[in-house]
């Protein structure tokens, strides 16, 4: 992986704290799907039931460009309609091996926090604009056995500190869905 050590959940949370980025993390059983996360949150209650709950897609186009698409969990995005708004050619899900080699996470743990491991800046971060209408956002901190809440401003500060500049676009509107 780019000859850099992989930052883990603990390293990511320490990095956030060391950089003065407020966050709150809840440990839980591994959550692999949106449905599992929704069921767990129903049991957790406040404040975990508030804010933007997100899903993340690690995609590759036919030319080899990589994209991390971050959107609200309820958004219905179609891969065959995302390429044009992103200037990408025929998108598909990237392999688990490429995910590990590029972002240092396994399937089910994809998150914008994984940009901390993209030292070579191979990944284009794509944030679905409606997600940023929420003040509180929720993502796995590199491990799907925890959820971290962070403000949208703190998320943007984190992403900037990793050297990434996200594309912010309303993906449903841009794709015509």
URKAKA-V365315 format. One record per residue. RES is the residue in one small letter. BURIAL is 1 if it has 16 or more other ideal C-beta (glycine too) atoms within 10 Angstrom, else 0. D_LAST is the distance of its C-alpha to the last C-alpha in whole Angstrom. Layout:
# URKAKA-V365315
RES;BURIAL;D_LAST / RES;BURIAL;D_LAST
This chain:
# URKAKA-V365315
x;0;36 / x;0;37 / x;0;41 / x;0;40 / x;0;40 / x;1;37 / x;1;37 / x;0;36 / x;1;35 / x;0;38 / x;1;38 / x;1;35 / x;1;36 / x;0;39 / x;1;38 / x;1;36 / x;0;39 / x;0;41 / x;0;39 / x;0;39 / x;1;35 / x;0;35 / x;1;33 / x;0;34 / x;1;34 / x;0;34 / x;0;35 / x;1;34 / x;0;34 / x;0;32 / x;1;28 / x;0;26 / x;0;23 / x;0;21 / x;0;22 / x;0;26 / x;1;25 / x;0;24 / x;0;27 / x;0;29 / x;1;28 / x;0;29 / x;0;33 / x;0;33 / x;0;32 / x;0;32 / x;0;31 / x;1;29 / x;0;27 / x;0;26 / x;1;24 / x;1;21 / x;1;21 / x;1;19 / x;1;18 / x;1;19 / x;1;18 / x;1;20 / x;1;19 / x;1;21 / x;1;20 / x;0;23 / x;0;25 / x;0;25 / x;1;23 / x;1;23 / x;1;20 / x;1;20 / x;1;16 / x;1;17 / x;1;14 / x;1;15 / x;1;16 / x;0;14 / x;1;10 / x;0;8 / x;1;8 / x;0;8 / x;0;11 / x;0;11 / x;0;8 / x;1;10 / x;1;13 / x;0;13 / x;1;12 / x;1;15 / x;0;17 / x;1;18 / x;0;18 / x;0;17 / x;1;17 / x;0;18 / x;0;20 / x;1;23 / x;0;26 / x;0;28 / x;0;31 / x;0;29 / x;1;27 / x;0;31 / x;0;32 / x;1;30 / x;1;29 / x;1;32 / x;1;30 / x;0;29 / x;0;26 / x;1;26 / x;1;27 / x;1;24 / x;1;24 / x;1;24 / x;1;28 / x;1;28 / x;1;28 / x;1;32 / x;1;32 / x;1;31 / x;1;34 / x;0;33 / x;0;30 / x;0;28 / x;1;25 / x;1;22 / x;1;21 / x;1;17 / x;1;17 / x;1;13 / x;0;15 / x;1;14 / x;1;17 / x;1;19 / x;0;19 / x;1;22 / x;0;25 / x;1;26 / x;1;24 / x;1;25 / x;1;25 / x;1;27 / x;1;30 / x;1;30 / x;1;31 / x;1;29 / x;0;32 / x;1;32 / x;1;29 / x;1;30 / x;1;29 / x;1;29 / x;1;28 / x;1;25 / x;0;28 / x;1;30 / x;1;27 / x;1;26 / x;0;30 / x;1;30 / x;1;28 / x;0;30 / x;0;33 / x;1;32 / x;0;31 / x;1;27 / x;0;25 / x;1;22 / x;1;19 / x;0;17 / x;1;14 / x;0;11 / x;1;8 / x;1;5 / x;0;6 / x;0;8 / x;1;6 / x;0;4 / x;0;0
